[in-house]
Amino acid sequence: MKRIKIVLSILCLITSSLGVNSKEKSNHPNVIMISVDDMNDWVSCLNDYQIVKTPNLDRLAEMGTLFTNAYCAAPLCNPSRTAIFTGMSPARTGIVNNARDKTSAWKLRWPELNTMPLWFKKNGYTVVGGGKTYHETVPELFNPPHQWDEYFPLEIEKFKQKPHVEKLGITDREWFSDMPSHPNGSWDWGPFFCEDFDMGDGKTTKWAMDFLQQKHNKPFFLALGLFHPHLPFYAPKKYFDALPLDSVKLPEAPDWDLNDLLAGAKKIMRAGNDKGFKMVAESGELKNAIRAYLASIAYVDALVGYLLETLENSEYGKNTVVVFWSDHGYQFGEKERFAKRSLWRRSSRVLFTVKAPGITKPEMICEQPVSLLDIYPTLLELCNLPQPGHELDGISLIPQLEDNEKKRRPAVITHEIGNNSVCDEHWTYIQYKEGGEELYDRDVDLNEWKNLAKDSKYKGVISELKKWTPENQGINLKPVDK
């Protein structure tokens, strides 16, 4: 009997040295988080306005729960991604722009914070990431290496005006443009004569596929950050060929849509846009830009398909949570904008899906308002991990994953300090620091054309939604050394 106890003790030590045992693995499922950049709701599982087909994103959505009323925490890369990975709202952190300084780089402002990848790592997970997860991969500012066991660096095609022309030669004029060069060299679009795994996102996806084909003795957290469909809108040529120019629709944007906007909205409308929409529209490039954007979405869809196939053919297919999100949306002429950085629906609504083995059921659709801030607490609960030591502003989605009709609080979107949008099941309420309010009834006005804020009969609706806007926004922040 004594010998048996000794042998069992030795076996336990060996098992411990290899990682968690099989029972613990079932309590701590693997996690794959797939993110994309600047992708609005022009995907076939959310929208039938544009004709780009996204069969793999649709299939992923059908594998679990599709949230059709999901919103970013902020309509800009850095504040959105910081909010997701820290679980703290932009209104609380004060991180509301993309600056490379102590006001916006979370690592400088909150150096001891238990971010999502770091917390999973501290709790026994193998944590790997690749591509664009945080806003940038600059280690000392946005993506410190101690969070990861391994990181595959972001690789994107260089910002160089019309680099795809070099791939086509001087005889093919189809992809040339008379549009003036934009001060930001990333304002470019067109096809590349290459295969899917030749581009930066393809290489990152291949790295993630290789990871899934390896043996892992501990549960893993894999973050795959795809740069597409961010500017410049490049993709392999076959995705352009599948989208003839005459099949592309311009967004519905009546010229009277700006008449009921007040000072705060007009200030935001002009900021960060650099007259981009006017330049693109006047040069006749808007359809070409949208075509390239849709081709980039189709390319992302193909990459997601490769990853899903690899996962399903691996030993991890039945015990892996899969989360997909876009950091925010993008406007292509709505309210005369070619940009993000606004509180309207096309800029703030995102594709967001969750597949959780043992929790979600196939083909579930949840129409309740949710925020990307809810990802952190949801994954903690799904993976049976403790709280990270700081308050999380999101709330777990487990109730909605179990019952898609379970009611939920509104989602709040913040753009710069003092500008907020509140979205519930039906309404969008927007308030501006510079003055003015907007209220839209999305049941009858999905494009948010008619501002109802001045109509006295909606005073009660505004009062209820206004309760959810952040108080003392940006005041109670951790001191920042100047």
GUDOBA-520842 format. One record per residue (C-alpha): z, y, x; residue number from 1. Coordinates in Angstrom, 2 decimals, padded with zeros to 5 digits. Layout:
// GUDOBA-520842
((Z, Y, X), NUM)
...
//
This chain:
// GUDOBA-520842
((000.00, 000.00, 000.00), 1)
((000.85, 002.32, 002.85), 2)
((-002.55, 001.63, 004.47), 3)
((-004.32, 002.46, 001.20), 4)
((-002.50, 005.80, 001.03), 5)
((-003.51, 006.58, 004.62), 6)
((-007.16, 005.72, 003.92), 7)
((-007.15, 007.86, 000.75), 8)
((-005.65, 010.76, 002.69), 9)
((-008.36, 010.48, 005.32), 10)
((-011.06, 010.39, 002.62), 11)
((-009.59, 013.48, 001.00), 12)
((-009.66, 015.31, 004.32), 13)
((-013.29, 014.33, 004.89), 14)
((-014.26, 015.43, 001.37), 15)
((-012.42, 018.72, 001.87), 16)
((-014.22, 019.37, 005.13), 17)
((-017.59, 018.87, 003.43), 18)
((-016.81, 021.33, 000.65), 19)
((-015.74, 020.94, -002.97), 20)
((-015.82, 017.50, -004.56), 21)
((-018.08, 016.48, -007.43), 22)
((-015.51, 017.35, -010.11), 23)
((-014.99, 020.79, -008.61), 24)
((-018.76, 021.27, -008.42), 25)
((-019.03, 020.76, -012.16), 26)
((-016.37, 023.44, -012.66), 27)
((-018.17, 025.77, -010.27), 28)
((-021.89, 025.65, -011.10), 29)
((-024.51, 027.04, -008.80), 30)
((-025.95, 030.46, -009.56), 31)
((-029.49, 031.74, -009.12), 32)
((-029.91, 035.44, -009.77), 33)
((-033.50, 036.68, -009.94), 34)
((-034.04, 040.43, -009.98), 35)
((-037.14, 042.60, -010.16), 36)
((-037.70, 046.29, -009.57), 37)
((-038.91, 048.93, -012.05), 38)
((-040.12, 046.38, -014.61), 39)
((-040.12, 047.73, -018.16), 40)
((-040.36, 045.71, -021.37), 41)
((-044.12, 045.03, -021.18), 42)
((-043.60, 041.27, -021.04), 43)
((-044.79, 038.94, -023.75), 44)
((-041.34, 037.71, -024.78), 45)
((-040.26, 041.30, -025.56), 46)
((-043.39, 043.26, -026.35), 47)
((-046.88, 042.58, -027.68), 48)
((-048.29, 046.05, -027.03), 49)
((-049.80, 045.34, -023.62), 50)
((-051.80, 042.19, -023.04), 51)
((-050.30, 040.89, -019.79), 52)
((-049.12, 037.31, -020.25), 53)
((-045.85, 036.18, -018.70), 54)
((-045.59, 032.45, -019.48), 55)
((-042.97, 031.71, -016.83), 56)
((-040.68, 034.57, -017.82), 57)
((-041.13, 033.46, -021.42), 58)
((-040.24, 029.90, -020.46), 59)
((-037.15, 031.06, -018.59), 60)
((-036.09, 033.07, -021.63), 61)
((-036.60, 030.03, -023.87), 62)
((-034.43, 027.89, -021.59), 63)
((-031.35, 029.90, -022.55), 64)
((-030.53, 033.22, -024.20), 65)
((-032.90, 036.18, -024.29), 66)
((-031.13, 039.52, -024.80), 67)
((-033.64, 041.74, -026.60), 68)
((-031.36, 044.79, -026.66), 69)
((-030.32, 044.91, -022.99), 70)
((-029.97, 048.09, -020.93), 71)
((-029.44, 049.11, -017.33), 72)
((-026.31, 051.00, -016.34), 73)
((-028.46, 053.73, -014.79), 74)
((-032.25, 054.31, -014.81), 75)
((-032.56, 054.44, -011.02), 76)
((-032.49, 051.73, -008.34), 77)
((-029.34, 052.45, -006.33), 78)
((-026.93, 053.36, -009.14), 79)
((-028.20, 050.48, -011.29), 80)
((-027.90, 047.87, -008.57), 81)
((-024.58, 049.22, -007.31), 82)
((-023.22, 048.94, -010.85), 83)
((-024.42, 045.34, -011.18), 84)
((-023.02, 044.13, -007.87), 85)
((-019.73, 046.03, -008.04), 86)
((-019.18, 045.71, -011.79), 87)
((-018.28, 049.42, -011.89), 88)
((-020.14, 051.97, -013.99), 89)
((-021.93, 054.97, -012.41), 90)
((-019.64, 057.21, -014.43), 91)
((-016.62, 055.72, -012.61), 92)
((-018.03, 055.41, -009.10), 93)
((-019.97, 058.66, -009.15), 94)
((-022.91, 056.82, -007.54), 95)
((-025.84, 058.20, -009.52), 96)
((-028.70, 058.67, -007.05), 97)
((-030.48, 057.08, -004.08), 98)
((-029.11, 059.30, -001.32), 99)
((-028.26, 057.72, 002.04), 100)
((-024.86, 059.33, 002.40), 101)
((-021.21, 058.95, 001.41), 102)
((-021.90, 060.17, -002.12), 103)
((-024.26, 057.30, -002.93), 104)
((-023.89, 054.44, -000.45), 105)
((-021.24, 052.19, -001.95), 106)
((-020.31, 050.68, 001.44), 107)
((-019.24, 054.12, 002.69), 108)
((-017.48, 055.13, -000.50), 109)
((-015.81, 051.83, -001.40), 110)
((-015.70, 049.86, 001.90), 111)
((-013.11, 047.28, 000.77), 112)
((-014.70, 046.46, -002.56), 113)
((-015.15, 042.84, -003.59), 114)
((-018.79, 042.90, -004.56), 115)
((-020.21, 040.01, -006.53), 116)
((-021.69, 038.13, -003.53), 117)
((-018.63, 038.76, -001.38), 118)
((-016.29, 037.53, -004.11), 119)
((-018.28, 034.34, -004.60), 120)
((-018.21, 033.83, -000.84), 121)
((-014.43, 034.34, -000.72), 122)
((-014.08, 031.73, -003.46), 123)
((-015.86, 028.91, -001.68), 124)
((-019.52, 029.44, -002.51), 125)
((-022.38, 029.41, -000.05), 126)
((-023.87, 032.85, -000.68), 127)
((-027.44, 033.66, 000.31), 128)
((-029.81, 036.45, -000.62), 129)
((-033.27, 037.68, 000.09), 130)
((-035.62, 040.57, -000.59), 131)
((-034.40, 043.60, -002.52), 132)
((-031.02, 042.89, -004.08), 133)
((-029.18, 046.13, -003.47), 134)
((-031.19, 049.36, -003.38), 135)
((-032.02, 048.90, 000.30), 136)
((-031.16, 046.40, 002.99), 137)
((-029.70, 049.04, 005.35), 138)
((-026.56, 047.11, 006.46), 139)
((-024.14, 049.95, 007.04), 140)
((-024.97, 051.63, 003.73), 141)
((-026.06, 049.21, 001.02), 142)
((-026.20, 045.59, 002.15), 143)
((-023.54, 044.70, 004.74), 144)
((-024.15, 041.23, 006.20), 145)
((-020.55, 040.03, 005.81), 146)
((-021.27, 039.50, 002.09), 147)
((-023.79, 036.77, 002.81), 148)
((-023.92, 033.49, 004.67), 149)
((-027.65, 034.07, 005.10), 150)
((-030.04, 036.88, 004.18), 151)
((-033.86, 036.87, 004.20), 152)
((-034.96, 040.45, 004.95), 153)
((-036.98, 042.55, 002.54), 154)
((-040.65, 042.71, 003.44), 155)
((-043.01, 044.98, 001.53), 156)
((-046.53, 046.14, 002.14), 157)
((-046.38, 049.41, 004.05), 158)
((-046.57, 052.68, 002.15), 159)
((-049.97, 053.82, 003.26), 160)
((-052.41, 055.59, 000.98), 161)
((-055.11, 053.14, -000.17), 162)
((-054.35, 050.35, 002.31), 163)
((-056.09, 047.88, 000.02), 164)
((-059.37, 049.63, 000.82), 165)
((-059.14, 048.05, 004.28), 166)
((-059.17, 044.66, 002.60), 167)
((-062.25, 045.40, 000.49), 168)
((-064.67, 047.04, 002.89), 169)
((-066.68, 050.19, 002.33), 170)
((-069.23, 048.74, -000.11), 171)
((-066.93, 047.99, -003.04), 172)
((-066.12, 051.23, -004.85), 173)
((-064.21, 049.78, -007.81), 174)
((-060.77, 050.39, -006.35), 175)
((-061.36, 053.82, -004.83), 176)
((-059.73, 056.82, -006.44), 177)
((-060.33, 060.54, -006.42), 178)
((-056.65, 061.20, -007.10), 179)
((-055.07, 063.54, -004.53), 180)
((-052.67, 061.93, -002.09), 181)
((-049.11, 062.06, -003.34), 182)
((-046.40, 063.33, -000.94), 183)
((-044.80, 059.92, -001.33), 184)
((-047.28, 057.49, 000.18), 185)
((-046.07, 054.74, -002.13), 186)
((-048.09, 056.23, -005.01), 187)
((-050.93, 053.78, -004.67), 188)
((-052.30, 050.78, -006.54), 189)
((-054.93, 048.12, -006.20), 190)
((-055.60, 044.48, -005.27), 191)
((-055.08, 042.61, -002.04), 192)
((-057.41, 039.82, -000.99), 193)
((-054.61, 037.34, -000.31), 194)
((-052.72, 034.38, -001.75), 195)
((-049.42, 034.53, -003.60), 196)
((-047.21, 033.57, -000.66), 197)
((-048.90, 036.00, 001.74), 198)
((-047.25, 039.11, 000.31), 199)
((-043.64, 040.07, 000.99), 200)
((-042.31, 038.88, -002.37), 201)
((-044.20, 035.64, -001.94), 202)
((-042.51, 035.03, 001.40), 203)
((-039.09, 035.75, -000.11), 204)
((-039.79, 033.34, -002.96), 205)
((-040.92, 030.65, -000.53), 206)
((-037.67, 031.11, 001.41), 207)
((-035.69, 030.62, -001.84), 208)
((-037.74, 027.53, -002.69), 209)
((-037.01, 026.06, 000.73), 210)
((-033.30, 026.71, 000.18), 211)
((-033.37, 024.75, -003.08), 212)
((-034.98, 021.79, -001.35), 213)
((-032.10, 021.49, 001.11), 214)
((-028.86, 019.54, 000.73), 215)
((-025.84, 021.72, -000.12), 216)
((-022.31, 020.35, -000.17), 217)
((-020.80, 023.45, -001.74), 218)
((-021.84, 025.35, -004.85), 219)
((-024.22, 028.16, -004.00), 220)
((-024.99, 031.68, -005.15), 221)
((-028.65, 032.52, -004.49), 222)
((-029.91, 036.08, -005.09), 223)
((-033.69, 036.42, -005.09), 224)
((-034.69, 040.09, -005.13), 225)
((-038.36, 040.71, -005.88), 226)
((-039.74, 044.17, -005.06), 227)
((-042.59, 044.01, -007.59), 228)
((-043.61, 045.74, -009.80), 229)
((-042.30, 048.80, -007.93), 230)
((-044.79, 051.30, -006.50), 231)
((-047.13, 050.81, -004.74), 232)
((-048.62, 048.57, -007.44), 233)
((-050.18, 045.88, -005.24), 234)
((-050.84, 042.25, -006.13), 235)
((-053.31, 039.51, -005.22), 236)
((-056.75, 040.27, -006.66), 237)
((-056.78, 037.36, -009.12), 238)
((-054.15, 039.12, -011.23), 239)
((-056.38, 042.20, -011.50), 240)
((-059.36, 040.03, -012.42), 241)
((-057.38, 038.56, -015.31), 242)
((-056.79, 042.08, -016.70), 243)
((-060.11, 043.87, -017.38), 244)
((-059.68, 047.63, -017.42), 245)
((-060.94, 047.94, -021.00), 246)
((-058.12, 045.65, -022.17), 247)
((-055.43, 048.03, -020.92), 248)
((-053.88, 050.32, -023.51), 249)
((-052.41, 053.73, -022.82), 250)
((-048.88, 054.20, -024.21), 251)
((-048.59, 056.00, -027.51), 252)
((-047.58, 059.53, -026.55), 253)
((-048.28, 062.25, -029.14), 254)
((-048.51, 065.76, -027.75), 255)
((-045.88, 067.00, -030.21), 256)
((-043.23, 064.55, -028.95), 257)
((-041.56, 067.16, -026.73), 258)
((-041.14, 069.78, -029.48), 259)
((-037.65, 068.66, -030.53), 260)
((-036.22, 068.31, -027.01), 261)
((-033.67, 070.84, -025.79), 262)
((-032.78, 072.23, -022.37), 263)
((-030.94, 069.19, -020.99), 264)
((-033.75, 066.79, -021.81), 265)
((-036.44, 069.08, -020.44), 266)
((-034.53, 069.50, -017.18), 267)
((-034.33, 065.74, -016.71), 268)
((-037.94, 065.37, -017.78), 269)
((-039.05, 067.60, -014.93), 270)
((-036.64, 066.27, -012.30), 271)
((-037.75, 063.45, -010.04), 272)
((-041.25, 063.45, -011.49), 273)
((-042.98, 065.81, -009.03), 274)
((-045.63, 066.55, -011.67), 275)
((-046.73, 062.97, -011.13), 276)
((-047.92, 062.28, -014.66), 277)
((-050.15, 065.35, -014.73), 278)
((-051.71, 064.42, -011.39), 279)
((-052.39, 060.82, -012.43), 280)
((-053.68, 061.75, -015.89), 281)
((-055.95, 064.58, -014.75), 282)
((-057.54, 062.41, -012.07), 283)
((-058.32, 059.72, -014.64), 284)
((-056.12, 057.18, -012.88), 285)
((-053.61, 056.38, -015.62), 286)
((-055.37, 053.26, -016.87), 287)
((-055.92, 052.02, -013.31), 288)
((-052.25, 052.55, -012.54), 289)
((-051.13, 050.69, -015.67), 290)
((-053.57, 047.86, -014.92), 291)
((-052.12, 047.53, -011.43), 292)
((-048.58, 047.64, -012.80), 293)
((-049.37, 044.86, -015.28), 294)
((-051.03, 042.84, -012.51), 295)
((-047.82, 043.22, -010.49), 296)
((-045.81, 041.91, -013.44), 297)
((-048.16, 038.93, -013.73), 298)
((-047.65, 038.28, -010.02), 299)
((-043.87, 038.34, -010.48), 300)
((-044.26, 035.90, -013.35), 301)
((-046.14, 033.47, -011.10), 302)
((-043.45, 033.67, -008.40), 303)
((-040.74, 032.98, -010.96), 304)
((-042.75, 029.96, -012.06), 305)
((-042.85, 028.57, -008.52), 306)
((-039.08, 028.95, -008.23), 307)
((-038.37, 027.36, -011.61), 308)
((-040.55, 024.37, -010.77), 309)
((-038.72, 023.91, -007.48), 310)
((-035.34, 024.15, -009.20), 311)
((-036.31, 021.66, -011.90), 312)
((-037.52, 019.17, -009.27), 313)
((-034.35, 019.55, -007.20), 314)
((-030.94, 017.96, -007.62), 315)
((-029.54, 021.31, -008.80), 316)
((-031.53, 021.76, -012.00), 317)
((-028.80, 020.59, -014.36), 318)
((-025.86, 022.42, -012.81), 319)
((-027.26, 025.87, -012.05), 320)
((-026.81, 029.11, -013.96), 321)
((-029.98, 031.19, -013.88), 322)
((-029.85, 034.93, -014.54), 323)
((-032.87, 037.23, -014.61), 324)
((-032.78, 041.03, -014.77), 325)
((-034.80, 044.14, -014.03), 326)
((-032.87, 047.07, -012.61), 327)
((-034.45, 049.51, -015.14), 328)
((-037.72, 050.32, -016.87), 329)
((-040.58, 052.75, -016.27), 330)
((-042.60, 055.31, -018.24), 331)
((-046.36, 055.74, -018.09), 332)
((-046.96, 058.88, -020.09), 333)
((-044.29, 058.62, -022.76), 334)
((-042.81, 062.11, -023.02), 335)
((-045.23, 063.12, -020.25), 336)
((-043.52, 061.09, -017.56), 337)
((-044.82, 058.77, -014.85), 338)
((-041.39, 057.78, -013.63), 339)
((-038.01, 056.27, -014.43), 340)
((-034.93, 058.56, -014.26), 341)
((-034.55, 059.19, -017.98), 342)
((-032.31, 058.02, -020.81), 343)
((-035.11, 057.03, -023.18), 344)
((-035.75, 053.42, -024.14), 345)
((-038.82, 052.69, -022.00), 346)
((-036.86, 053.73, -018.91), 347)
((-033.55, 052.05, -019.75), 348)
((-034.38, 048.87, -021.68), 349)
((-034.77, 045.77, -019.50), 350)
((-035.64, 042.08, -019.62), 351)
((-032.41, 040.14, -019.28), 352)
((-031.98, 036.39, -019.73), 353)
((-029.20, 033.88, -019.03), 354)
((-029.42, 030.09, -018.83), 355)
((-026.00, 028.46, -018.50), 356)
((-025.79, 024.64, -018.61), 357)
((-023.33, 023.43, -021.22), 358)
((-023.09, 026.89, -022.80), 359)
((-026.48, 028.22, -023.82), 360)
((-028.88, 026.51, -026.19), 361)
((-032.65, 026.70, -025.79), 362)
((-034.60, 029.49, -027.47), 363)
((-031.60, 031.59, -028.42), 364)
((-032.22, 035.30, -029.03), 365)
((-029.39, 037.83, -029.05), 366)
((-030.10, 041.26, -030.54), 367)
((-026.66, 042.68, -029.78), 368)
((-026.50, 045.59, -027.30), 369)
((-025.61, 044.46, -023.79), 370)
((-025.42, 046.10, -020.38), 371)
((-026.27, 044.78, -016.94), 372)
((-022.66, 045.68, -016.11), 373)
((-021.78, 042.55, -018.08), 374)
((-023.32, 040.23, -015.48), 375)
((-020.37, 040.22, -013.05), 376)
((-017.63, 039.29, -015.59), 377)
((-019.98, 036.77, -017.25), 378)
((-020.64, 034.91, -013.99), 379)
((-016.94, 034.89, -013.13), 380)
((-016.18, 033.16, -016.42), 381)
((-019.11, 030.76, -016.19), 382)
((-018.09, 029.76, -012.66), 383)
((-014.33, 029.66, -013.31), 384)
((-013.53, 032.28, -010.68), 385)
((-010.62, 034.77, -010.71), 386)
((-010.97, 038.51, -011.18), 387)
((-012.04, 040.37, -008.02), 388)
((-009.09, 042.74, -007.56), 389)
((-010.68, 045.79, -009.19), 390)
((-011.33, 046.59, -012.82), 391)
((-014.75, 045.59, -014.14), 392)
((-016.41, 047.89, -016.64), 393)
((-018.56, 045.22, -018.26), 394)
((-017.34, 042.49, -020.59), 395)
((-018.21, 038.81, -020.55), 396)
((-021.23, 037.64, -022.51), 397)
((-019.81, 034.18, -023.15), 398)
((-019.13, 034.96, -026.84), 399)
((-022.80, 035.89, -027.32), 400)
((-024.02, 032.92, -025.26), 401)
((-022.07, 030.67, -027.64), 402)
((-022.87, 032.64, -030.81), 403)
((-025.89, 034.93, -030.58), 404)
((-024.82, 036.90, -033.67), 405)
((-021.36, 037.74, -032.36), 406)
((-020.88, 041.52, -032.63), 407)
((-020.60, 043.63, -029.52), 408)
((-019.82, 047.18, -028.45), 409)
((-022.68, 049.62, -027.63), 410)
((-024.28, 049.80, -024.20), 411)
((-023.88, 053.00, -022.18), 412)
((-026.49, 054.31, -019.73), 413)
((-025.70, 057.12, -017.28), 414)
((-028.18, 059.31, -015.46), 415)
((-026.62, 061.82, -013.09), 416)
((-023.15, 063.10, -013.91), 417)
((-022.69, 064.15, -017.53), 418)
((-025.91, 062.73, -019.00), 419)
((-025.43, 059.59, -021.07), 420)
((-027.14, 057.40, -023.62), 421)
((-025.36, 055.11, -026.08), 422)
((-027.31, 052.27, -027.70), 423)
((-026.03, 050.02, -030.46), 424)
((-027.98, 047.62, -032.66), 425)
((-029.95, 050.39, -034.37), 426)
((-029.30, 053.81, -032.86), 427)
((-029.90, 055.63, -029.59), 428)
((-027.65, 058.65, -028.98), 429)
((-028.21, 060.86, -025.93), 430)
((-026.07, 063.74, -024.66), 431)
((-026.92, 066.10, -021.80), 432)
((-024.68, 068.04, -019.46), 433)
((-027.07, 070.99, -019.63), 434)
((-026.90, 071.02, -023.40), 435)
((-028.48, 069.26, -026.33), 436)
((-028.24, 065.95, -028.13), 437)
((-030.72, 063.40, -029.38), 438)
((-030.42, 060.70, -032.01), 439)
((-033.07, 058.12, -032.78), 440)
((-033.16, 055.46, -035.48), 441)
((-034.90, 052.61, -033.67), 442)
((-035.33, 050.62, -036.90), 443)
((-038.03, 053.07, -037.97), 444)
((-038.73, 054.99, -034.75), 445)
((-038.90, 052.54, -031.87), 446)
((-040.82, 055.06, -029.74), 447)
((-038.01, 057.62, -030.12), 448)
((-040.29, 060.39, -031.34), 449)
((-038.15, 062.00, -034.05), 450)
((-034.86, 063.53, -032.90), 451)
((-032.41, 063.38, -035.81), 452)
((-029.48, 065.05, -034.04), 453)
((-029.79, 068.33, -035.93), 454)
((-029.81, 066.65, -039.34), 455)
((-026.31, 067.05, -040.79), 456)
((-026.45, 063.76, -042.69), 457)
((-026.24, 061.90, -039.36), 458)
((-023.12, 063.71, -038.22), 459)
((-020.97, 060.62, -038.79), 460)
((-023.34, 058.38, -036.82), 461)
((-023.25, 060.78, -033.87), 462)
((-019.46, 061.01, -034.04), 463)
((-019.08, 057.23, -033.82), 464)
((-021.55, 056.78, -030.98), 465)
((-020.17, 059.74, -029.06), 466)
((-016.82, 057.95, -028.76), 467)
((-018.41, 055.61, -026.22), 468)
((-019.57, 058.30, -023.80), 469)
((-017.50, 058.37, -020.57), 470)
((-014.58, 060.79, -020.35), 471)
((-013.73, 062.75, -017.19), 472)
((-016.99, 061.53, -015.73), 473)
((-017.10, 061.72, -011.96), 474)
((-013.65, 063.34, -011.69), 475)
((-011.24, 060.50, -010.91), 476)
((-013.16, 059.21, -007.93), 477)
((-012.06, 057.93, -004.56), 478)
((-012.10, 060.90, -002.13), 479)
((-015.19, 061.24, -000.03), 480)
((-015.01, 062.71, 003.47), 481)
((-017.55, 065.48, 003.86), 482)
//
